[in-house]
């Protein structure tokens, strides 16, 4: 395929981000001229949807707050339905610097990776690196994912990502729900994806509040760990049953 004509969709999940979403969409348009931008308004109670449209983005408004996983999966389903070649994810809170979008999309264009994660820890960039408690959680997931899959991703909670058609199809069918980013790496690895990381700079949130607070950190770690383990058990069970299934068909 001619990489210059690949269709690219930028997926922006957003919940109550009226203080950030307009600026986020405008920045994406600045760095990705002519690229389609889809904001998934996850049941916001504020003017997120209106501000996103005013800034030039397409908007899908979910009927109520379904969570980040459902919002992102809605974007994947839109991308698959409309036959996009590449999907990139940018959070609606303004923390992702859209000037790095070309860097995370380029390995997909070159067919060097199926999924690319923008990492704030791969190199010393001097950008915002989250709170101490969040960094401890990130460090935990780095080691957990590496131990379970052999894949080492330095920033497994980063939502700054790019995907090819294979990943769009995979995540259209199944995408983790609450706090999905670490589990999505495992899902992709179990599906045989080539996962790459690119160094990016992230910024502190200027308005609104993060969905993960200090008192939720242990809950977050426990819930995501359980989800990852259950997913791997399910995948191994499915694989073990396939030979029997095939033999029964013969």
Buried (B, 14 or more C-beta within 10 A) or exposed (E): EEEEEBBBBBBBBBBBBBBBBBBBBBBBBEBBEEBBBBBBBBBBEBBBBBBBBEBEBBBBBBEEBBBBBBBBBBBBBBBBEEEBBBBBBBBBBBBBBBBBBEBBBBBBBEEEBBBBBBBBBBEEBEBBBBBEBBBEBBEBBBEBBEEBBEBEBBBBBBBBBBBBBBBBBBBBEEBBBBBBBBBBBBBBBBBEBBBBBBBBBBEEBEEBEEBBEEEBBEEBBEBBBEBBBEBBEEBEEEEEEEEEEEEEEE
